[in-house]
Amino acid sequence: MSSSIKNYTEQGGARTVIGGELVIEEGALVTGLPSGGSSHNMVVLDLNQFNFMTAMSKDVDISDIISPAQFRAACSADFVSVKNLKVSGNGDSINIHGLYATSSLILAGVIHIPGDGGEIGLLISFVIMARENESGVESVYFRGSFNDSVNGALGLSM
């Protein structure tokens, strides 16, 4: 007689078997997965098609997209990815892996945007940070930059 139960935890909780599908929701923190003999934790932040262009050289509150709790979990993770960042007017979005996290609640990333035709393209950068807003409530902010001086020095253009 076979069992129809695909996912179960054995008595005592020392072993859990996943014979079906394991779904990890957005913002969830996964810890202890083996990777090269050590364990790491990873957080994926979904920017839900947030448009990079709306945050050029200014802070934009994105607390309605990423909560302060999700952001704090990301800052303490070993590996952080951002998905669904919109960087152009054509509706395309990108995913960025391996963001740099600091202990001061700042995530930083650099992205290469290929140019049209044979153009090399541009480097753009962004930071996501947490701080108190004018009302004293912790909020999450996004700021982007085209890095004009860096792109110019490297001879990059669209």
N, CA, C and O of each residue as an XYZ file, in Angstrom:
632
protein
N       0.845     -1.184      0.000
C       0.000      0.000      0.000
C       0.888      1.243      0.000
O       1.787      1.355      0.834
N       0.653      2.166     -0.910
C       1.471      3.372     -0.978
C       0.722      4.541     -0.358
O      -0.508      4.580     -0.337
N       1.505      5.496      0.148
C       0.932      6.667      0.795
C       0.755      7.783     -0.224
O       1.576      7.929     -1.129
N      -0.310      8.574     -0.088
C      -0.530      9.701     -0.983
C       0.067     10.990     -0.404
O      -0.017     12.050     -1.022
N       0.665     10.890      0.775
C       1.279     12.060      1.392
C       2.681     12.233      0.830
O       3.540     11.370      1.013
N       2.912     13.345      0.147
C       4.193     13.576     -0.507
C       5.160     14.378      0.352
O       6.369     14.161      0.274
N       4.662     15.293      1.162
C       5.496     16.130      2.022
C       5.164     15.801      3.473
O       3.998     15.824      3.865
N       6.178     15.497      4.266
C       5.915     15.183      5.664
C       7.165     15.393      6.508
O       8.286     15.368      6.003
N       6.951     15.601      7.799
C       8.028     15.683      8.778
C       7.907     14.472      9.680
O       6.841     14.181     10.223
N       9.029     13.767      9.829
C       9.023     12.575     10.672
C       8.869     12.959     12.129
O       9.153     14.090     12.522
N       8.414     12.001     12.928
C       8.205     12.231     14.349
C       9.496     12.730     14.978
O      10.566     12.172     14.735
N       9.397     13.766     15.774
C      10.567     14.365     16.390
C      11.100     15.554     15.606
O      11.860     16.358     16.146
N      10.712     15.678     14.329
C      11.065     16.841     13.519
C      12.482     16.886     12.980
O      12.887     17.905     12.421
N      13.251     15.814     13.129
C      14.636     15.828     12.674
C      14.768     15.688     11.161
O      15.819     16.004     10.603
N      13.719     15.220     10.490
C      13.792     15.000      9.053
C      12.469     15.381      8.398
O      11.400     14.950      8.829
N      12.559     16.201      7.344
C      11.389     16.563      6.549
C      11.627     16.086      5.129
O      12.699     16.305      4.565
N      10.628     15.437      4.553
C      10.728     14.912      3.195
C       9.807     15.726      2.297
O       8.631     15.925      2.603
N      10.362     16.191      1.186
C       9.574     16.920      0.183
C       9.491     16.022     -1.042
O      10.460     15.886     -1.789
N       8.337     15.416     -1.242
C       8.116     14.584     -2.414
C       7.244     15.280     -3.434
O       7.061     14.797     -4.551
N       6.713     16.407     -3.041
C       5.887     17.224     -3.934
C       6.631     18.492     -4.276
O       7.851     18.473     -4.438
N       5.924     19.576     -4.384
C       6.511     20.859     -4.769
C       6.767     21.704     -3.527
O       5.927     21.777     -2.630
N       7.932     22.341     -3.483
C       8.270     23.271     -2.410
C       8.205     24.677     -2.997
O       8.938     24.988     -3.936
N       7.341     25.525     -2.457
C       7.178     26.889     -2.934
C       7.736     27.826     -1.875
O       7.335     27.773     -0.713
N       8.671     28.691     -2.289
C       9.241     29.679     -1.386
C       8.724     31.035     -1.838
O       9.033     31.476     -2.945
N       7.942     31.702     -0.999
C       7.296     32.958     -1.343
C       8.300     34.107     -1.392
O       9.369     34.035     -0.787
N       7.938     35.184     -2.131
C       8.762     36.389     -2.213
C       9.047     36.904     -0.813
O       8.169     36.895      0.050
N      10.282     37.355     -0.590
C      10.670     37.926      0.687
C      11.036     36.895      1.733
O      11.474     37.247      2.828
N      10.860     35.604      1.402
C      11.197     34.553      2.361
C      12.710     34.464      2.513
O      13.452     34.795      1.589
N      13.157     34.023      3.663
C      14.575     33.855      3.942
C      14.872     32.371      4.011
O      14.268     31.644      4.798
N      15.811     31.921      3.179
C      16.221     30.519      3.155
C      17.604     30.438      3.764
O      18.516     31.131      3.313
N      17.780     29.615      4.770
C      19.090     29.488      5.416
C      19.526     28.037      5.436
O      18.708     27.120      5.359
N      20.823     27.851      5.541
C      21.383     26.529      5.758
C      21.511     25.643      4.548
O      21.840     24.467      4.704
N      21.267     26.143      3.332
C      21.429     25.303      2.155
C      22.913     25.091      1.894
O      23.681     26.053      1.921
N      23.333     23.865      1.643
C      24.761     23.629      1.425
C      25.222     24.234      0.106
O      24.524     24.167     -0.906
N      26.405     24.821      0.139
C      27.006     25.399     -1.052
C      28.506     25.402     -0.851
O      29.041     26.257     -0.145
N      29.178     24.464     -1.460
C      30.620     24.407     -1.329
C      31.080     24.106      0.081
O      32.149     24.564      0.486
N      30.317     23.359      0.828
C      30.733     22.981      2.172
C      30.339     23.974      3.248
O      30.595     23.725      4.426
N      29.725     25.094      2.884
C      29.281     26.055      3.889
C      27.822     26.385      3.636
O      27.276     26.040      2.589
N      27.198     27.043      4.578
C      25.800     27.407      4.379
C      25.684     28.914      4.164
O      26.427     29.699      4.755
N      24.744     29.301      3.314
C      24.507     30.702      2.985
C      23.006     30.935      3.007
O      22.213     30.005      2.863
N      22.633     32.192      3.190
C      21.221     32.511      3.047
C      21.054     33.533      1.935
O      21.948     34.338      1.673
N      19.897     33.490      1.286
C      19.634     34.309      0.115
C      18.269     34.966      0.249
O      17.320     34.349      0.733
N      18.172     36.212     -0.179
C      16.904     36.935     -0.206
C      16.724     37.524     -1.605
O      17.658     38.084     -2.180
N      15.516     37.389     -2.142
C      15.171     37.988     -3.433
C      14.137     39.072     -3.166
O      13.084     38.807     -2.587
N      14.444     40.291     -3.589
C      13.516     41.406     -3.457
C      12.867     41.664     -4.812
O      13.563     41.867     -5.807
N      11.541     41.656     -4.854
C      10.800     41.882     -6.092
C      10.409     43.355     -6.168
O       9.612     43.830     -5.359
N      10.970     44.078     -7.142
C      10.658     45.499     -7.302
C       9.384     45.742     -8.106
O       8.991     46.890     -8.315
N       8.738     44.667     -8.556
C       7.403     44.763     -9.141
C       7.312     45.832    -10.239
O       6.401     46.660    -10.230
N       8.264     45.808    -11.186
C       8.294     46.720    -12.328
C       8.536     48.179    -11.930
O       8.143     49.090    -12.660
N       9.176     48.407    -10.784
C       9.541     49.778    -10.406
C      10.429     50.356    -11.497
O      11.353     49.690    -11.965
N      10.156     51.592    -11.906
C      10.877     52.215    -13.006
C      12.091     52.991    -12.490
O      11.953     53.985    -11.778
N      13.269     52.521    -12.860
C      14.543     53.134    -12.482
C      14.554     54.631    -12.777
O      15.092     55.417    -11.997
N      13.965     55.022    -13.894
C      14.010     56.416    -14.345
C      13.298     57.375    -13.391
O      13.616     58.564    -13.379
N      12.356     56.898    -12.600
C      11.645     57.777    -11.663
C      12.499     58.134    -10.454
O      12.123     58.999     -9.664
N      13.642     57.477    -10.303
C      14.479     57.694     -9.126
C      15.878     58.171     -9.500
O      16.837     57.908     -8.775
N      15.999     58.863    -10.613
C      17.302     59.365    -11.038
C      17.758     60.494    -10.121
O      17.149     61.564    -10.084
N      18.826     60.244     -9.389
C      19.468     61.231     -8.507
C      18.537     61.774     -7.436
O      18.739     62.886     -6.948
N      17.522     61.006     -7.065
C      16.652     61.411     -5.961
C      16.121     60.159     -5.274
O      16.016     59.098     -5.890
N      15.791     60.291     -4.005
C      15.259     59.169     -3.237
C      13.765     59.041     -3.475
O      13.021     60.014     -3.355
N      13.326     57.821     -3.817
C      11.904     57.541     -4.015
C      11.502     56.472     -3.011
O      12.138     55.421     -2.924
N      10.442     56.744     -2.254
C       9.960     55.801     -1.242
C       9.337     54.595     -1.939
O       8.383     54.743     -2.703
N       9.875     53.397     -1.676
C       9.344     52.162     -2.264
C       8.846     51.206     -1.177
O       8.793     49.994     -1.383
N       8.483     51.765     -0.019
C       8.015     50.934      1.093
C       6.752     50.159      0.755
O       6.474     49.133      1.375
N       5.977     50.636     -0.228
C       4.789     49.898     -0.646
C       5.156     48.687     -1.501
O       4.322     47.808     -1.716
N       6.399     48.631     -1.991
C       6.881     47.508     -2.798
C       7.730     46.560     -1.944
O       7.545     45.344     -1.987
N       8.653     47.122     -1.177
C       9.530     46.345     -0.288
C       9.354     46.896      1.120
O       9.639     48.067      1.370
N       8.891     46.068      2.027
C       8.672     46.518      3.403
C      10.015     46.676      4.120
O      11.001     46.048      3.735
N      10.056     47.510      5.160
C      11.289     47.613      5.946
C      11.749     46.257      6.506
O      12.951     46.010      6.605
N      10.812     45.383      6.868
C      11.190     44.057      7.392
C      11.862     43.218      6.308
O      12.869     42.560      6.572
N      11.315     43.233      5.087
C      11.943     42.510      3.978
C      13.335     43.074      3.692
O      14.283     42.328      3.446
N      13.439     44.398      3.728
C      14.715     45.035      3.438
C      15.759     44.683      4.498
O      16.906     44.397      4.156
N      15.382     44.700      5.772
C      16.317     44.330      6.848
C      16.798     42.893      6.676
O      17.979     42.607      6.872
N      15.891     41.990      6.313
C      16.289     40.591      6.080
C      17.296     40.511      4.940
O      18.251     39.737      5.010
N      17.091     41.304      3.893
C      18.014     41.304      2.760
C      19.394     41.807      3.177
O      20.411     41.263      2.745
N      19.433     42.840      4.013
C      20.720     43.405      4.427
C      21.520     42.452      5.300
O      22.739     42.589      5.400
N      20.862     41.490      5.931
C      21.594     40.535      6.763
C      21.865     39.227      6.023
O      22.473     38.316      6.585
N      21.424     39.122      4.777
C      21.618     37.900      3.995
C      23.027     37.853      3.402
O      23.700     38.876      3.272
N      23.454     36.644      3.049
C      24.748     36.462      2.391
C      24.676     36.790      0.907
O      25.679     37.180      0.310
N      23.508     36.637      0.310
C      23.351     36.840     -1.123
C      22.013     37.522     -1.360
O      20.978     37.052     -0.888
N      22.033     38.629     -2.090
C      20.808     39.391     -2.342
C      20.629     39.561     -3.846
O      21.575     39.903     -4.555
N      19.417     39.322     -4.328
C      19.059     39.569     -5.712
C      17.852     40.495     -5.744
O      17.032     40.507     -4.827
N      17.763     41.268     -6.819
C      16.609     42.117     -7.073
C      16.022     41.674     -8.394
O      16.756     41.447     -9.356
N      14.707     41.549     -8.451
C      14.090     41.187     -9.725
C      13.029     42.199    -10.102
O      12.499     42.923     -9.259
N      12.729     42.231    -11.405
C      11.675     43.079    -11.971
C      11.930     44.570    -11.792
O      11.029     45.319    -11.414
N      13.174     45.001    -12.066
C      13.506     46.424    -12.098
C      13.363     46.889    -13.546
O      14.045     46.385    -14.438
N      12.481     47.842    -13.769
C      12.263     48.370    -15.118
C      13.295     49.467    -15.370
O      13.417     50.404    -14.582
N      14.039     49.345    -16.477
C      15.105     50.320    -16.748
C      14.938     51.055    -18.070
O      15.791     51.863    -18.436
N      13.873     50.793    -18.778
C      13.667     51.484    -20.050
C      12.182     51.704    -20.266
O      11.343     51.155    -19.552
N      11.875     52.515    -21.262
C      10.483     52.817    -21.557
C       9.760     51.737    -22.327
O       8.555     51.839    -22.557
N      10.497     50.677    -22.740
C       9.855     49.656    -23.576
C       9.206     48.534    -22.763
O       8.727     47.557    -23.338
N       9.186     48.661    -21.448
C       8.514     47.661    -20.635
C       9.391     46.521    -20.177
O       8.958     45.704    -19.364
N      10.630     46.438    -20.682
C      11.528     45.367    -20.255
C      11.959     45.590    -18.811
O      12.115     46.728    -18.367
N      12.148     44.507    -18.096
C      12.684     44.606    -16.751
C      13.859     43.647    -16.633
O      13.990     42.714    -17.426
N      14.707     43.878    -15.645
C      15.888     43.050    -15.467
C      15.959     42.525    -14.042
O      15.286     43.028    -13.143
N      16.784     41.511    -13.856
C      17.080     40.961    -12.542
C      18.554     41.193    -12.269
O      19.377     41.066    -13.176
N      18.899     41.529    -11.046
C      20.282     41.796    -10.662
C      20.630     40.858     -9.518
O      19.916     40.791     -8.517
N      21.735     40.132     -9.674
C      22.144     39.164     -8.656
C      23.437     39.618     -8.000
O      24.271     40.261     -8.639
N      23.604     39.290     -6.744
C      24.841     39.579     -6.041
C      25.001     41.031     -5.642
O      26.075     41.605     -5.821
N      23.955     41.636     -5.105
C      24.052     43.009     -4.637
C      24.976     43.082     -3.425
O      25.133     42.108     -2.689
N      25.573     44.232     -3.233
C      26.443     44.461     -2.089
C      25.596     44.986     -0.940
O      24.911     45.998     -1.088
N      25.634     44.315      0.195
C      24.872     44.727      1.373
C      25.826     45.267      2.431
O      26.921     44.736      2.618
N      25.409     46.316      3.116
C      26.219     46.875      4.195
C      25.473     46.745      5.515
O      24.261     46.530      5.536
N      26.194     46.875      6.593
C      25.563     46.782      7.905
C      24.747     48.032      8.222
O      23.984     48.041      9.188
N      24.898     49.081      7.424
C      24.157     50.313      7.682
C      22.866     50.395      6.862
O      22.396     51.488      6.548
N      22.299     49.246      6.521
C      21.021     49.155      5.812
C      21.049     49.849      4.448
O      20.189     50.670      4.129
N      22.058     49.496      3.660
C      22.149     49.975      2.284
C      22.494     48.794      1.387
O      23.409     48.028      1.692
N      21.763     48.642      0.276
C      22.100     47.678     -0.772
C      22.536     48.477     -1.991
O      21.904     49.475     -2.339
N      23.610     48.045     -2.638
C      24.116     48.764     -3.803
C      24.295     47.806     -4.967
O      24.699     46.659     -4.775
N      23.997     48.271     -6.178
C      24.152     47.447     -7.368
C      24.588     48.271     -8.563
O      24.293     49.463     -8.654
N      25.291     47.625     -9.475
C      25.714     48.243    -10.736
C      25.233     47.345    -11.862
O      25.348     46.122    -11.777
N      24.692     47.948    -12.919
C      24.114     47.205    -14.022
C      24.702     47.726    -15.326
O      24.884     48.933    -15.489
N      25.000     46.824    -16.255
C      25.391     47.228    -17.610
C      24.152     47.128    -18.492
O      23.519     46.075    -18.574
N      23.818     48.226    -19.144
C      22.682     48.258    -20.058
C      23.252     48.300    -21.477
O      23.827     49.314    -21.871
N      23.107     47.224    -22.251
C      23.651     47.215    -23.614
C      23.019     48.305    -24.473
O      21.842     48.631    -24.312
N      23.813     48.866    -25.389
C      23.302     49.883    -26.298
C      22.593     49.263    -27.484
O      22.588     48.044    -27.656
N      22.001     50.105    -28.291
C      21.343     49.656    -29.518
C      22.390     49.423    -30.600
O      23.423     50.092    -30.620
N      22.133     48.496    -31.480
C      23.070     48.222    -32.573
C      24.398     47.746    -32.035
O      24.454     46.799    -31.251
N      25.475     48.401    -32.456
C      26.806     47.998    -32.033
C      27.337     48.776    -30.848
O      28.501     48.615    -30.483
N      26.503     49.631    -30.226
C      26.951     50.442    -29.093
C      27.238     49.571    -27.873
O      26.580     48.555    -27.649
N      28.229     49.985    -27.090
C      28.605     49.250    -25.875
C      27.533     49.388    -24.804
O      27.221     48.410    -24.125
N      26.967     50.566    -24.636
C      25.940     50.784    -23.638
C      26.457     51.581    -22.456
O      27.490     52.243    -22.546
N      25.731     51.514    -21.342
C      26.030     52.314    -20.157
C      26.110     51.457    -18.906
O      25.560     50.357    -18.846
N      26.811     51.987    -17.908
C      26.751     51.439    -16.561
C      25.815     52.331    -15.759
O      25.971     53.552    -15.749
N      24.858     51.730    -15.098
C      24.001     52.488    -14.193
C      24.136     51.866    -12.818
O      24.444     50.681    -12.695
N      23.911     52.650    -11.798
C      24.013     52.122    -10.440
C      22.788     52.545     -9.641
O      22.062     53.465    -10.017
N      22.582     51.854     -8.538
C      21.465     52.208     -7.665
C      21.791     51.806     -6.237
O      22.636     50.947     -5.987
N      21.100     52.448     -5.313
C      21.148     52.054     -3.908
C      19.713     51.928     -3.419
O      18.823     52.672     -3.833
N      19.517     50.976     -2.535
C      18.257     50.834     -1.810
C      18.634     50.991     -0.347
O      19.553     50.327      0.134
N      17.933     51.864      0.365
C      18.304     52.159      1.743
C      17.073     52.291      2.619
O      15.970     52.536      2.131
N      17.274     52.125      3.913
C      16.187     52.309      4.880
C      16.566     53.451      5.813
O      17.714     53.567      6.243
N      15.599     54.275      6.112
C      15.773     55.353      7.087
C      14.393     55.844      7.491
O      13.390     55.495      6.868
N      14.354     56.650      8.531
C      13.080     57.210      8.964
C      12.644     58.314      8.015
O      13.458     59.119      7.561
N      11.335     58.342      7.717
C      10.798     59.419      6.882
C      10.486     60.636      7.757
O      10.809     60.639      8.945
N       9.865     61.663      7.184
C       9.571     62.898      7.917
C       8.676     62.660      9.136
O       8.718     63.427     10.098
N       7.871     61.602      9.094
C       6.963     61.290     10.207
C       7.598     60.389     11.254
O       6.942     60.009     12.224
N       8.875     60.041     11.068
C       9.555     59.187     12.032
C       9.312     57.701     11.818
O       9.656     56.892     12.679
N       8.720     57.327     10.676
C       8.433     55.928     10.365
C       9.532     55.403      9.449
O       9.913     56.070      8.487
N      10.043     54.206      9.745
C      11.075     53.633      8.892
C      10.501     53.335      7.512
O       9.446     52.713      7.390
N      11.202     53.783      6.477
C      10.782     53.584      5.093
C      11.964     53.084      4.277
O      13.117     53.203      4.693
N      11.664     52.523      3.109
C      12.683     52.012      2.196
C      12.697     52.922      0.971
O      11.649     53.234      0.405
N      13.900     53.345      0.566
C      14.058     54.285     -0.540
C      14.957     53.696     -1.622
O      15.837     52.883     -1.337
N      14.727     54.116     -2.864
C      15.517     53.715     -4.027
C      16.066     54.985     -4.673
O      15.347     55.976     -4.800
N      17.349     54.963     -5.085
C      17.956     56.077     -5.818
C      18.827     55.503     -6.935
O      19.606     54.578     -6.706
N      18.694     56.050     -8.137
C      19.473     55.579     -9.273
C      20.386     56.648     -9.828
O      20.199     57.836     -9.567
N      21.389     56.217    -10.606
C      22.321     57.151    -11.236
C      22.801     56.588    -12.565
O      23.000     55.381    -12.703
N      22.987     57.477    -13.545
C      23.562     57.088    -14.823
C      25.083     57.116    -14.804
O      25.708     56.723    -15.790
N      25.702     57.568    -13.711
C      27.162     57.575    -13.594
C      27.817     58.283    -14.774
O      28.729     57.737    -15.394
N      27.367     59.481    -15.087
C      27.853     60.206    -16.261
C      29.375     60.297    -16.323
O      29.960     60.073    -17.382
N      30.027     60.621    -15.204
C      31.486     60.778    -15.245
C      32.189     59.444    -15.481
O      33.181     59.387    -16.207
N      31.681     58.370    -14.871
C      32.286     57.045    -15.080
C      32.077     56.595    -16.516
O      33.020     56.141    -17.164
N      30.854     56.716    -17.024
C      30.575     56.328    -18.400
C      31.418     57.135    -19.385
O      31.924     56.594    -20.369
N      31.564     58.430    -19.115
C      32.378     59.277    -19.972
C      33.844     58.851    -19.963
O      34.476     58.775    -21.016
N      34.382     58.575    -18.782
C      35.780     58.155    -18.667
C      36.029     56.809    -19.363
O      37.115     56.567    -19.891
N      35.017     55.942    -19.359
C      35.154     54.638    -20.006
C      34.775     54.673    -21.488
O      34.928     53.674    -22.192
N      34.289     55.805    -21.956
C      33.877     55.915    -23.363
C      32.601     55.160    -23.666
O      32.400     54.718    -24.798
N      31.724     55.001    -22.665
C      30.473     54.271    -22.854
C      29.351     55.236    -23.201
O      29.292     56.348    -22.676
N      28.471     54.807    -24.079
C      27.318     55.637    -24.453
C      26.238     54.744    -25.037
O      26.488     53.592    -25.389
N      25.040     55.289    -25.132
C      23.927     54.577    -25.735
C      23.872     54.907    -27.212
O      23.000     54.410    -27.924
